[in-house]
Amino acid sequence: MGIKELELSPRLRVLAGWVCPGARVADVGTDHAYLPVWLSLHGSVASAIASDLRKGPLERARETGRTYGVENVDFRLCDGLSGISPEEADTIVIAGMGGENISAILAAAPWTADGGHTLLLQPMTRAEDLRLFLMEHGYRISREALVWDRGILYPCMQVVAGEETLTLGQLHGGAKLCHDPLGEQYIIAKIIRLQSAVAGLNRAGDEASRRKADSLREILTALLSMREEWRCANSPRN
Ligand SMILES: C[S@@+](CC[C@H](N)C(=O)[O-])C[C@H]1O[C@@H](n2cnc3c(N)ncnc32)[C@H](O)[C@@H]1O
């Protein structure tokens, strides 16, 4: 029996679609190495590095390479980008981790903001922390898209070196999601979560909870007004 065709998860499919033909890719936190092996099988990259912090995932990555007979993926055991030099890759993928972990990996490799690299980032949580980090450290979100994966809506980001100022609404609701077909659902889910958190904090009634509720209300107001802006921008009259 032949081996099953390698299929990417919806998250990784979006990122794979953003990799330019002939790119030199490094996939940081690769786990099974599905993305670099898929890219290599489809002949869409000039080179691919698959790295992971832990031995178990890297062994799984090597196993995927063996299963699909891919010999040109370079497997590396290292923390973040510590074992990858700037000249080895022009496209860096960091997917399937929390926004704070992705930020920490980029903070330890400031060369990723040198203008010679495109980053494809996909935070599983705390996307707002990642957007804030990018804004404060010389990066610009050039493209953003939402994707459903296993019942959860995730943002995917294409990031380059640059300057941009994001509003509070954009930090929480997305920098480039105004015309995304899933944008409305993403922003409404955030509004509902914030409303319920504010209600909980109001019930607690102590000073610290009141202060926290005030800061969440500020985000809520920013998201509600951004939702109106998106509606106007997407109205057929505009
Ligand atoms: C959930 S998997 C994501 C796999 C794949 N990138 C995806 O999106 O489907 C997260 C992987 O990131 C690895 N990881 C976490 N922190 C890391 C770091 N600082 N450097 C390299 N890999 C890391 C973990 O060991 C794990 O294998």
The ligand as an SDF file (V2000), in Angstrom:
LIG
                    3D

 27 29  0  0  0  0  0  0  0  0999 V2000
    2.0970   22.8580   18.5910 C   0  0  0  0  0  0  0  0  0  0  0  0
    3.6290   22.6140   17.8190 S   0  0  0  0  0  0  0  0  0  0  0  0
    3.3860   23.4670   16.2900 C   0  0  0  0  0  0  0  0  0  0  0  0
    3.8400   22.6540   15.1130 C   0  0  0  0  0  0  0  0  0  0  0  0
    3.6840   23.3530   13.7600 C   0  0  0  0  0  0  0  0  0  0  0  0
    4.5410   24.5120   13.6890 N   0  0  0  0  0  0  0  0  0  0  0  0
    2.2390   23.7500   13.5340 C   0  0  0  0  0  0  0  0  0  0  0  0
    1.9380   24.9470   13.5370 O   0  0  0  0  0  0  0  0  0  0  0  0
    1.3870   22.8660   13.3470 O   0  0  0  0  0  0  0  0  0  0  0  0
    4.7150   23.7180   18.6810 C   0  0  0  0  0  0  0  0  0  0  0  0
    6.1660   23.2660   18.5560 C   0  0  0  0  0  0  0  0  0  0  0  0
    6.9890   24.3760   18.8850 O   0  0  0  0  0  0  0  0  0  0  0  0
    8.1120   23.8820   19.5920 C   0  0  0  0  0  0  0  0  0  0  0  0
    8.7010   25.0140   20.3190 N   0  0  0  0  0  0  0  0  0  0  0  0
    8.1790   25.6840   21.3930 C   0  0  0  0  0  0  0  0  0  0  0  0
    9.0180   26.6770   21.7750 N   0  0  0  0  0  0  0  0  0  0  0  0
   10.0690   26.6530   20.9030 C   0  0  0  0  0  0  0  0  0  0  0  0
   11.2580   27.4070   20.7770 C   0  0  0  0  0  0  0  0  0  0  0  0
   11.5430   28.3950   21.6300 N   0  0  0  0  0  0  0  0  0  0  0  0
   12.1090   27.1010   19.7890 N   0  0  0  0  0  0  0  0  0  0  0  0
   11.8490   26.0890   18.9240 C   0  0  0  0  0  0  0  0  0  0  0  0
   10.7330   25.3210   18.9990 N   0  0  0  0  0  0  0  0  0  0  0  0
    9.8660   25.5970   19.9800 C   0  0  0  0  0  0  0  0  0  0  0  0
    7.5540   22.7800   20.4610 C   0  0  0  0  0  0  0  0  0  0  0  0
    8.5550   21.8740   20.8720 O   0  0  0  0  0  0  0  0  0  0  0  0
    6.5260   22.1430   19.5090 C   0  0  0  0  0  0  0  0  0  0  0  0
    7.0890   21.0660   18.8010 O   0  0  0  0  0  0  0  0  0  0  0  0
  1  2  1  0
  2  3  1  0
  2 10  1  0
  3  4  1  0
  4  5  1  0
  5  6  1  0
  5  7  1  0
  7  8  2  0
  7  9  1  0
 10 11  1  0
 11 12  1  0
 11 26  1  0
 12 13  1  0
 13 14  1  0
 13 24  1  0
 14 15  1  0
 14 23  1  0
 15 16  2  0
 16 17  1  0
 17 18  1  0
 17 23  2  0
 18 19  1  0
 18 20  2  0
 20 21  1  0
 21 22  2  0
 22 23  1  0
 24 25  1  0
 24 26  1  0
 26 27  1  0
M  CHG  2   2   1   9  -1
M  END
$$$$
